[in-house]
Amino acid sequence: MTNDAKESKRDPRHEARRVALAILFEKAFHSTDIKESLVRINELYNERSGIASDSKITSEENSVDQKLRTAITEGVAGKREELDKIISATAPAWPTDQINKVDLITLRIAIWELLFAKNVPQKVAIDEAIEIAKEFGGTSSGSFVNGVLGTVVEKYIEGEKSPEEDEDVEA
């Protein structure tokens, strides 16, 4: 299967995470409103779907789970400070301002899904984060994200400790 064929058959939930990453990445560098970004992305996807239908790729194959994308972008934006504290507690050697932006936003998305959304299976949230980190991050992004998320799972899910109870997470 060619890379183009793989691209056209992406899962709508995976696409939602990719688009959420792009929106949150834009927000990290510009003071854009999440809702404005969502509208702009919707317009781009509608245009893309129109073009795609002319080129044997159906709009269904190019779809994005818009509900998930909105939940992720709004959820991560709303919990950003708390997510960053969790990242700092689980990757103490890497202050958040020194983490590659793609890796940081990927971690925010995955941790939000693991600890706050709670409707995403743990394995799915981790696998998706690793895939996205490999796709958009640096050469060691996948391993870094995997390691941090492993610590998050060990500490907050298996250890059944909430971030609020963790003394390493500064209030």
Secondary structure, DSSP 8 states (H G I E B T S, - for coil): --HHHHHHT--HHHHHHHHHHHHHHHHHHS---HHHHHHHHHHHHHHHHHHHHHTT--TTTT---HHHHHHHHHHHHHTHHHHHHHHHHH-TTS-GGGS-HHHHHHHHHHHIIIIII--S-HHHHHHHHHHHHHHHS-TTHHHHHHHHHHHHIIIIIIS---GGG-TTS--
